[in-house]
């Protein structure tokens, strides 16, 4: 599961008590817009200008396309994934990562032992013998690991059992998390003025559910921010019908070249355009080519 974590930037000329007009821009997403403070306006970010070729190749069949490593680097996406773990009320929490920590694939996010409440099973385990205590503890220990390389940007905690009924390790963890949240809140309050402050504290679930998920004990949600670089299997769209599934990524300095020796970033099949009946894309490519050539000739004239 992934989450959109885009944050809006408030226009720099706005302050508490500022008067606003109908239609005035109050905030914008910096991923898609640039501010123009002089006019209290914003401009749309057109994105990366990639040199494109329409060619039939063995790896551009149907909707497949090919991209350069340079384009993959220029279009990396920041994605926040969520990993959750549910602990029983008597579980022993041995280890947990913290916000800001870097993780790699298979890095333990939480290590715990879910202690059973079944008296019969507990009695049976106690009769096995002390020499097997360590082996039994190892079998009972559970580890929740990260799947990707990234950074822990947030940890949210929910519990459906009163604190006094939780294990000591879980109770200490919740109390510590609450203390850190209060510390952040008080620190932010000194600088925020009347602006709202959003700090997540461990939340007690009276009905035992959160977002439709039944919680019987403690639910910990880890939010991991990862940098997602395009790989074969990902989908790209470069204006209109110039879209498809990446079949391969050209290695650096192994990209195809045009007649003038310029590196091609994006190779798409003409079949994908014909099947969608969007032949106007060819007109766009020709007009772009004319504009680029015109700019080049004007620069040459200016140099002369």
Secondary structure by P-SEA (a helix, b strand, c coil): ccccbbbbbcccccccccccccccccccccccccccccccccccccccccccccccccccccccccccaaaaaabbbbbbbbbbbbbccccccccccccccccccccccbbbbbccccaaaaaaaaaccccaaaaaaaaabbbbbbcccccccbbbbbbccccccccaaaaaaaaaaaaaaaaaaaaaaacccccbbbbbcccccccccccccccccbbbbbbbbbbbcccccbbbbccccccccccccccccccccccccccccbbbbaaaaaaacccaaaaaaaaaaaaaaaaaaaaaaaac
